[in-house]
Amino acid sequence: MSYFCGEANQTPRNGVNGSSRESSVGPAGSDTSESSVDSSGQKTPRKIFRIRSKAGEMSFGKLFTSPSFVNPEQAGYVGFANLPNQVHRKSVKKGFEFTLMVVGESGLGKSTLVNSLFLTDLYPERHVPSAAEKIKQTVKIDASTVEIEERGVKLRLTVVDTPGFGDSLNSTDCFRPIIQYIDDQFERYLNDESGLNRRHIIDNRVHCCFYFINPSGHGLKPLDIAFMKAVHNKVNIVPVVAKADTLTQPEVTTLKRKILDQIDEVGVRIYPLPDCDSDEDEDYKEQCKQLKNAVPFTVIGANTIIEVKGRKVRGRMYPWGVVEVENPDHCDFIKLRTMLITHMQDLQEVTQETHYENYRAEKLASGGSSAKSKSG
């Protein structure tokens, strides 16, 4: 296909005067032109462009070029390596869902730690029960949902708090409501999955459970062991030692070793961090190694901004100095947040492929779900 252009002041061909429009097609490489007569009767030259091809000739008043499709990749490149980018764009557009459960005795700083992890205020108004109220207090389930957006990525975070856990005098069955809540979310997801509308299923299953251990208990209490043995087949347990600023560094090391020995002795399975592949870079391997060695995580929660040596940090001020929350030399807060963020997808996959599948298989083997799904 070739382009031809010409000026209107050239001599017309085939004896046709300048006031007529040329309709003949000249040979290849020749110029074509056109003149028009305005309202005053004068000839107004106009440039006309003709595109000649084997199928015929097309005329346009201005140059019209259709951009040809150009392969952006190199020769011999098919393009299916771009599939992860498609999944990334679709996932970012859809957003992510994650449910975190925090369990532990009152006064261990669970709310402060969650607010510190996600830099938000999930508990604007909290009622601290008195000693008289704790005598008859039962375990409640308090679920708070907040949508967090960071650099265009949206996260629908649900934090499930369990106020009243371990506060009563008889705490034998205080974790029954927690197990019931976890099973109810599995049952709800199973009913939604078996229903007619399966496209927009809200995943409220508990993907991770932070279990807070009292630092003054010299290890795990009988209640801690009973709770973890009851739920380790239903949820991913991450042990957390709260208020690590009350312990010295040798005490932290001794307490971590004792907790891990007790967990192995009673046969509790906590969340195992996934192993690194051989093709991973050395920095990621070192990061995973440090995260595994940090279990159980000793953390300090604080939302107060303190200025230390000309820089602002989050921490707690004491007469002997300042404890920085985000300093890995002071506590494992950064390691806990890194573990939660970098392995958030793996926590969801373990919940889906292990805990939920076990619950689903048990339900189907026993004759179906207890609550029949509603159609329509």
N, C-alpha and C positions, 0 to 999 in steps of 0.2 A: 504494500500500500504506500503510495507516494502523495505528497502535498504539492499543489501548484497555486501560485498567486500571481496577479497581474494588476497593472494600473489601468484606469479607464481612459486615459488619453492616447492609448495605442490605437492603431488603425484596425477597424474590425475586419474580419475575414468574410469570404463568400459574398462580397458586395453588399452587405447589410450595413445600413447607416448607424450612426452612433446613438440614435434614440431608441433603438430596438435592443432587446435582450438576446444575448447569444445563447443558443441552445445546443450548438454542435459540440462535439467532443473532439478536441484536437489530438494530435499524436502525443505520445509520451514525451515529457520534457517541455512541452509548449506552455505558454502562459494563457490564461483566460481572464477576462475582465467583464465588468458590467457597469452601465451608466443608468441613472434614474433621472427623471424630470420632476423638479419640485413644483410648487404652486405658482411661481413666477414665470415658469416656462423655461428656466435655465437648466442646463445640464449639470448635474451634481455627480462628480466622480465618486464611486464607491468601490471599495476593495472587496472582492469576493474570493473565497477559497473553495477549491474543489478537491475532493478526495476521490481518487480513482482506484478502483480495485477490479478484480475479475468479475465481481457481481454487478458492477455498474458504477455510476457516479453519484456522489452526494455533495450538495452545496450548502455552505453555512455562511452566515453573515459575519461571523467571527471565528477565530481559530478554536476548534474544539478537539481536544486530545484526551482520550480515555486512558487513565494510567493503567499500565499493564501490571499484572500480578507478578510480583518478584518473590522468589523463594528466599527468605531471610537467612536460611542456613546454608551450610556448605554442601557441595555435591556428595552424594552417598550418605546423607543424613536423613533418616526416615522421619523422626520427630517425636516418637513416643517417649523419649526422655523428658518431654515437657509435661507429662501427666502429673507429676507431683505438684507442679505449679497450678494446674487446674484444680486439684484437690485443695490446695492452699487457698485459692481465691474463693472456692465454694464454702470452705469451712469458715473463713473470715466473714463472709457474707451471712452465713447462718448463725454464727456465734457458738459459744461453748457453754456447757453446763457442768457444774461441779457441786457436790454436797459434802460438807465437812462436819463431822460430829466431834464435839469436845466433851470429855467425861472426866470427872475428878471431883474431889472434895471442894467445898466452898472455901474461898480465901486463898486459892493457889494461883490466882491471876490468869484464869482462862480467858475472860473477856478482854483483859488488857492485851494479852498475847495475840488474840485474833485481830483486834484493832490494829496492833502493830504490824502484823503480817501483811494485811491488805490495805493499810493506810486509809482506813475508813472508820466510821463510828457506827457499829452495828448495835450497840447497846446504849442509846442516849439516856434512857431512864431505867435504872436498875434498883430494885428494892432489896436491900440487905436485911435478911430476917434476923430477929433477935434470938437470944438463947432460948427463950420460952417458946418461940414459934418453931424452932428447930426440933423440939421434942416430938411434935405430932406432924412434922412436915413429911410429905411424900414426894417422890421423884416426879417431876413434871418434864414435859417435852416442849421446848421453846424453839421453834424454827423461825429464823429470820432470813429473808431473801433480799439481796441487793444486786443491782446490775452495775458492774464496773467496766469502764472502757479505758483502754490504754493503747495509744498509737493506732487507733482504728479497730482494735480487736476487742470484742465485747465478751464479757464473762458473766454469766448468771450464777452467782455464788449463793448457796444456801448453807447457813451455819446452824447446826442443831445443837442447842445447849441443853444440859440436863441438870437444872438446879435442884438441889435437895439430895443429890447422890452422896451417900455415906454420912449424912448429917444426923439421921435418927439414931436412937439408942440401939435398936434392932435393925441391922442392915443386911439381914440374911437374904431377903428377896428384893432388895432395892433396885437391882438391875433388870427385873422382869419387865417393867415398862419400856426399857431401852430395847430389849430383845423383841418385844411386841411391835415397837415402832419400825425396827429394821425389817421384820417379817411383813408388816403391813405395806411397806413400800415395795417389797418384792411382789406381794400379792397384787397390788395396784398396777404395777408394770406388766405383770403376767396377764391381767384382765384387759389392759389396753392393747397389749400385743395380740391377744386373741379376738379383739373386737373388730368392728368394721373400719373404723378410722385409725389407721396405723401410721399415717404420715406425720402427724403432729403429736407425738408422744412426748410428754414432759418427763424427763428422767429425774426422779426424786430419790433414787436409791442412794444409800450412804456409800460413798466411794472411799472415804478414809476416816479413821477415828483416832484422834489424839487423846491418849490416855495419860492424864497428869498424875505423877507420882509425888508424894510428899517427901521433900528432901530430909525431913527430920525423922523419918521412919526407919532409917538404917536398912533399907531394902524394901522388898514388897511385903505388904500386909496380906493377911488371909483374904480380905475383901478384894484386893487387887488381883490375886491369883484366881479367885472364884469368878470374877467378872471376865478376865481375859480367856479363861477356859470355856466360858459360856458363849463368847461371841467370836472367837478367833476363826471359826468356820463360816462366819457370816459377813465379816467386814475386815478390811485391812487395818491392823492395829499398829500404831506408831507410838512407842513409849516416850514420854517426855517428862523430864525431871524439872519441876517448876522452882522458881526462886533460887536459881543457882548462885546468886550473890550472897547467900547465907553459908556457902561452903567454900573452903579453901581448895586450892588446886589438887593437893594429895587426896583430900576427902572426895572430890569429884571423881577422880580416877578409881578409888576404892569402891565407891557407890556404883559406878557403871559396871565394874567387873562383877560385883555381887548380884546386881539385878539380872545381868545376862546369865549368870550361873543358875539363878533361881528359875528363870524362864526355860532354860534347857532342862532343868531337873523335873519340872512339872509337865513338860511336853507342850508348851504353848507355842504356837506358830505366829510370830509377828510378821509384818510386811517385809519380805526379802527384797532388797534393792536388786534390780536386774544386773546381770553381768555384762561387761563391755565386750563387744565384738573385737576380733583381732584386727580389723581394718580401721578401728577408731583411732583418733589422734591421741597423742600422749597426754595432752592437757585434760581431755575428757576422762581418760583412764585414771589420772591422778585425782581428779575431782570425785569420781565414783569411789575410789579407794578411801579418800578422806571422809566421805559421807558414811560409808559402811563402818569405819572405825569410830564415828561419832555417836553411834547408837548405843544406848538411849541418849537423846539430845538433852543437854542441860541448857535451859533458856532463861532469859530475863525479859520481862515485858515492861515497856515504858512508852508513853506517848508525849512526854515532856521534852521540849527542845532546850538544850543547854549549850551555852557557848564555852568552848574549851580551846584555849590558845588561838583565838581568832577564827575558829571554825565552829559551826553549829552542828551538834550531834544530838541524837535521841538517847537518853540515858537517865540515870538516877544519881543524885548528888548526895554524898555522905560526908561526914566530917573528915574522913581520911582521904577522900578523893571522889572521882566521878567514874561510874560504871557505864560504859558505852554499850548500848544494845547491839549495834551493828558492827562491833569489833570482834573478829573471830578469836582474839586472844583472851577476851573476857567471858564469852559464852558461845553457845552453838546456835544462836538465833539465825545468823546468816546461812548456816548449813541446813537448818530446818526449812527455811524458806526456799533455798535452792533445791532441796530434795522434793518439796511439794510442787514447785513450779516445773522443774525439769522432768519429773516423773508423773505429772498429772495425767497424761494420756495412758501411761502404763497402769496407774491406779484404776482408771476407768475400765481398761481392758481386763485386768484381773477380776474386778467386780463382775463384769459381764460374762467372762469365759469360765470363771471358777465358782464364785459364790452364788451368782444368780442361776447358773446352769445346774448346780447342785440342788438349789431350792426348787427349780422348775422340774428336774427329774424326780425329786421326791414327791412333789405334788401330783405329777402325772402318774407316777407309780401307785399313789394312794387313791386314785380315782378322780383326779381333776381338782381344780381349785375349789375352795370352800365357798367363796362368793362368786356366783355365776355372773358372767359379764352381760351387761345390758346391750341389746342390739338396737341400732338406730342412732 
